[in-house]
Amino acid sequence: MGLALGVYLDCRFRAAERLAITVDGRDAAAITTSERNLIWQTALSVAADVQMPMPPIELEIHNEIPLGKGLGSSAAALTAGVVIADRLLGLGWKPLRILDEAARLEGHPDNVAACVLGSIVASAIDAGGAVRAVRLELPAHFGIALVVPDFVLPTSEARAVLPTCYGKEDAVFNVQRAALLVAALAAGSTAAFPAALEDRFHQPYRAPLVPGLGEILKLRAPGLLGCALSGAGPSILVFYERGYEAVCDLVRQIFQLHGHCAEVLLTHIAAQGFELREDAA
């Protein structure tokens, strides 16, 4: 399941005589302007897949997504690269075709499905390799926020601590919670929380990599529905009842007690996925 949050990657592009990439915004220094840029490499991969030459481009990137924080920055870049290739190569792909291509390149559909379709998306790849995705809307009385700490957790490091297999009891536990979470979001039920966010597959193993995570997951307060790692972490996703935004600061305080500053982003679920706009000539 992926959430399309109102934190954006904006790209302006046009065909050019040679490749030129500029970057500004959040973590701009960490985004390469060379040919190794992920957006450009993704566009090249799409062109190779359809056996068409990709023209050089001028690409201006404005980034608002914290990098290395479990917030889907790579999925946003991949989606942007597929959209740029689709546009400049004249492929005329519909959103679901763009989603299939982005998921193929990413290796899994969850984050790119939210980037392409917007809102909350449950997704899977079927036996034929196509993405099956269903959107949900966040209940109006639910709020969502991110608490972003001041350290990076590479996805490769977060994956390395996971076990190679799981027991039946843990598998049943997580399947139950996954079903409960989808039902609670669909029905707008607060009674299912925080149980719906419980997990035995990844958070217990990643807790040593995220100081304070164990305490954060046990937080209970009026209006706080529950907390979970965002992606592989270290950012924390906070579900709360609207009017109780102050509960998000409890997470920030726990990071602070463990020696880390953190930023609270009171964001929203973006109703739309990627948007393609033409500049006025």
C-alpha positions as CSV (number, residue, x, y, z in Angstrom):
1,M,0.0,0.0,0.0
2,G,1.3,3.4,-0.9
3,L,0.2,6.9,0.0
4,A,0.5,9.9,-2.3
5,L,1.6,12.6,0.0
6,G,1.5,16.4,-0.8
7,V,5.3,16.6,-1.0
8,Y,6.4,17.0,-4.6
9,L,9.1,16.6,-7.2
10,D,8.7,19.2,-10.0
11,C,10.4,18.8,-13.3
12,R,10.5,21.1,-16.3
13,F,11.9,19.6,-19.5
14,R,12.2,20.1,-23.2
15,A,14.2,18.5,-26.0
16,A,17.6,20.1,-26.5
17,E,20.9,19.8,-28.4
18,R,22.7,18.4,-25.4
19,L,21.8,17.1,-21.9
20,A,21.6,19.8,-19.3
21,I,20.3,19.2,-15.8
22,T,19.9,21.8,-13.0
23,V,18.6,21.1,-9.5
24,D,17.3,23.2,-6.6
25,G,15.2,22.6,-3.5
26,R,15.5,20.1,-0.7
27,D,18.7,18.0,-0.7
28,A,19.6,19.4,-4.1
29,A,23.3,18.8,-3.5
30,A,22.6,15.0,-3.3
31,I,20.9,14.9,-6.7
32,T,23.4,14.5,-9.5
33,T,23.3,16.7,-12.6
34,S,25.4,14.2,-14.6
35,E,24.2,11.5,-17.0
36,R,23.8,9.3,-14.0
37,N,20.8,11.3,-12.8
38,L,18.0,8.8,-12.0
39,I,15.3,10.7,-13.9
40,W,17.5,10.8,-17.1
41,Q,18.6,7.1,-16.7
42,T,14.9,6.1,-16.3
43,A,14.0,8.0,-19.5
44,L,16.8,6.2,-21.3
45,S,15.6,2.8,-20.0
46,V,12.1,3.5,-21.4
47,A,13.5,4.5,-24.8
48,A,15.6,1.3,-24.9
49,D,12.5,-0.7,-23.9
50,V,10.5,0.7,-26.9
51,Q,13.6,0.7,-29.1
52,M,13.5,4.4,-29.8
53,P,16.3,7.0,-29.5
54,M,15.9,9.4,-26.6
55,P,16.7,13.0,-27.5
56,P,18.9,15.0,-25.1
57,I,16.9,17.3,-22.8
58,E,17.1,20.4,-20.7
59,L,15.8,19.3,-17.3
60,E,15.1,21.6,-14.4
61,I,14.4,19.8,-11.1
62,H,12.8,21.3,-8.1
63,N,12.7,18.8,-5.2
64,E,10.7,18.9,-2.0
65,I,11.1,15.2,-1.0
66,P,13.7,14.4,1.7
67,L,16.1,11.9,0.2
68,G,17.1,8.7,2.0
69,K,14.3,9.0,4.5
70,G,11.8,6.4,3.3
71,L,9.6,8.9,1.5
72,G,9.6,7.4,-2.0
73,S,12.0,9.9,-3.6
74,S,13.3,7.3,-6.0
75,A,9.8,6.3,-7.0
76,A,9.0,9.9,-7.8
77,A,12.1,10.2,-9.9
78,L,11.3,7.0,-11.8
79,T,7.7,8.1,-12.5
80,A,9.1,11.5,-13.7
81,G,11.5,9.7,-16.0
82,V,8.8,7.5,-17.5
83,V,6.5,10.5,-18.0
84,I,9.3,12.5,-19.7
85,A,10.1,9.6,-22.1
86,D,6.4,9.0,-22.9
87,R,6.0,12.7,-23.7
88,L,9.1,13.3,-25.8
89,L,8.9,9.9,-27.6
90,G,5.2,10.4,-28.4
91,L,4.2,7.1,-26.9
92,G,0.8,8.3,-25.8
93,W,0.7,6.0,-22.8
94,K,-2.3,6.0,-20.4
95,P,-1.6,6.2,-16.7
96,L,-1.9,2.4,-16.2
97,R,0.7,1.8,-18.9
98,I,3.0,4.4,-17.2
99,L,2.4,2.6,-13.9
100,D,3.4,-0.8,-15.5
101,E,6.6,0.6,-16.8
102,A,7.5,2.4,-13.6
103,A,6.8,-0.7,-11.5
104,R,8.9,-2.8,-13.9
105,L,11.8,-0.4,-13.4
106,E,11.3,0.0,-9.6
107,G,10.8,-3.8,-9.1
108,H,7.6,-3.3,-7.1
109,P,4.5,-1.3,-7.6
110,D,3.6,0.2,-4.2
111,N,5.3,3.7,-4.3
112,V,5.0,4.3,-8.0
113,A,1.3,3.3,-7.9
114,A,0.7,6.2,-5.5
115,C,2.9,8.5,-7.7
116,V,0.9,7.7,-10.8
117,L,-2.7,7.3,-9.4
118,G,-2.7,9.6,-6.3
119,S,-4.5,9.1,-3.0
120,I,-4.0,5.7,-1.2
121,V,-3.3,2.8,-3.5
122,A,-3.2,-0.9,-2.8
123,S,-1.3,-2.7,-5.5
124,A,0.2,-6.0,-6.7
125,I,1.8,-7.4,-9.8
126,D,-0.3,-10.3,-11.3
127,A,1.0,-13.5,-12.8
128,G,1.3,-11.8,-16.2
129,G,3.4,-9.0,-14.9
130,A,0.8,-6.3,-15.0
131,V,0.0,-4.1,-12.0
132,R,-3.4,-4.4,-10.4
133,A,-4.2,-1.3,-8.3
134,V,-7.2,0.0,-6.4
135,R,-7.5,3.5,-4.9
136,L,-8.9,4.4,-1.6
137,E,-9.6,7.9,-0.2
138,L,-8.4,8.9,3.2
139,P,-11.4,9.4,5.5
140,A,-12.1,13.1,6.0
141,H,-11.7,12.9,9.8
142,F,-8.3,11.3,9.5
143,G,-5.1,13.4,9.4
144,I,-1.7,12.3,8.3
145,A,1.8,13.7,9.0
146,L,5.4,12.8,8.6
147,V,8.1,13.2,11.2
148,V,11.5,13.3,9.4
149,P,14.6,12.9,11.6
150,D,18.0,14.4,10.8
151,F,19.7,11.1,9.7
152,V,19.6,9.0,6.6
153,L,18.9,5.3,6.5
154,P,19.9,3.7,3.1
155,T,17.3,1.3,1.8
156,S,20.0,-1.3,1.3
157,E,21.0,-1.1,4.9
158,A,17.4,-1.3,6.1
159,R,16.8,-4.4,3.9
160,A,19.9,-6.1,5.0
161,V,18.6,-6.6,8.6
162,L,15.5,-8.4,7.5
163,P,15.3,-12.2,7.9
164,T,15.2,-14.4,4.8
165,C,12.1,-16.2,5.9
166,Y,9.2,-15.8,8.4
167,G,7.2,-18.1,10.6
168,K,3.6,-19.0,10.0
169,E,2.4,-17.2,13.1
170,D,4.1,-13.9,12.1
171,A,2.8,-14.3,8.5
172,V,-0.8,-14.7,9.8
173,F,-0.4,-11.8,12.1
174,N,0.7,-9.4,9.3
175,V,-2.0,-10.6,6.9
176,Q,-4.6,-9.9,9.5
177,R,-3.3,-6.4,10.1
178,A,-3.0,-5.7,6.4
179,A,-6.7,-6.6,5.9
180,L,-7.7,-4.7,8.9
181,L,-5.9,-1.6,7.8
182,V,-7.5,-1.5,4.4
183,A,-11.0,-2.1,5.9
184,A,-10.4,0.6,8.5
185,L,-9.3,3.1,5.9
186,A,-12.2,2.2,3.6
187,A,-14.8,2.5,6.4
188,G,-13.2,5.4,8.3
189,S,-13.1,3.3,11.4
190,T,-10.9,4.7,14.2
191,A,-11.6,1.7,16.5
192,A,-9.3,-0.6,14.4
193,F,-6.3,1.6,15.3
194,P,-3.5,1.2,16.5
195,A,-3.9,-2.5,16.0
196,A,-4.2,-2.1,12.2
197,L,-0.7,-0.6,12.1
198,E,1.0,-3.4,14.0
199,D,3.7,-5.4,12.3
200,R,6.1,-8.3,12.7
201,F,7.8,-8.3,9.3
202,H,10.1,-5.3,9.3
203,Q,9.7,-2.8,12.1
204,P,11.1,-5.0,14.9
205,Y,14.2,-5.8,12.8
206,R,14.8,-2.1,11.8
207,A,14.2,-0.7,15.3
208,P,18.0,-0.8,16.1
209,L,18.6,1.4,13.1
210,V,16.0,4.0,14.1
211,P,16.7,5.4,17.6
212,G,13.4,5.6,19.5
213,L,11.3,3.6,17.1
214,G,10.2,1.1,19.8
215,E,8.9,3.9,21.9
216,I,7.3,5.7,19.0
217,L,5.3,2.6,18.0
218,K,4.0,2.3,21.6
219,L,2.8,5.9,21.8
220,R,-0.8,6.3,22.9
221,A,-2.6,9.6,23.2
222,P,-6.1,11.0,22.6
223,G,-6.5,11.6,18.9
224,L,-3.4,9.6,17.9
225,L,-4.4,6.6,15.7
226,G,-0.9,5.2,15.4
227,C,2.5,5.4,14.0
228,A,4.5,3.4,11.5
229,L,7.8,3.5,9.6
230,S,7.4,5.3,6.3
231,G,8.8,2.8,3.8
232,A,12.2,1.5,5.1
233,G,12.5,4.5,7.4
234,P,13.7,6.4,9.2
235,S,10.8,8.8,8.8
236,I,7.6,8.1,10.8
237,L,4.1,8.2,9.3
238,V,1.6,9.5,11.9
239,F,-2.2,8.9,11.6
240,Y,-4.3,11.1,13.8
241,E,-7.8,12.4,14.1
242,R,-8.2,15.9,12.8
243,G,-8.0,18.5,15.5
244,Y,-5.3,16.6,17.3
245,E,-2.3,17.7,15.2
246,A,-0.3,18.3,18.4
247,V,0.2,14.5,18.9
248,C,2.7,14.6,16.1
249,D,5.1,16.5,18.3
250,L,5.3,13.5,20.7
251,V,7.2,11.6,18.0
252,R,9.6,14.6,17.5
253,Q,10.2,14.7,21.2
254,I,11.2,11.0,21.3
255,F,13.7,11.5,18.5
256,Q,15.0,14.5,20.5
257,L,15.4,12.3,23.6
258,H,17.6,10.0,21.5
259,G,19.8,12.8,20.3
260,H,18.2,13.6,17.0
261,C,16.4,16.6,15.7
262,A,13.3,15.9,13.6
263,E,10.9,17.9,11.5
264,V,7.1,17.6,11.6
265,L,5.5,17.9,8.2
266,L,1.7,18.2,8.4
267,T,1.0,17.0,4.9
268,H,-2.1,15.7,3.1
269,I,-3.0,13.0,0.7
270,A,-2.7,14.2,-2.8
271,A,-6.0,13.4,-4.7
272,Q,-4.2,13.3,-8.0
273,G,-1.0,11.5,-9.1
274,F,1.5,13.0,-11.5
275,E,0.3,16.1,-13.3
276,L,1.6,17.1,-16.8
277,R,1.3,20.8,-17.6
278,E,2.2,22.6,-20.8
279,D,4.2,25.9,-20.4
280,A,2.7,28.8,-22.2
281,A,4.6,29.5,-25.4
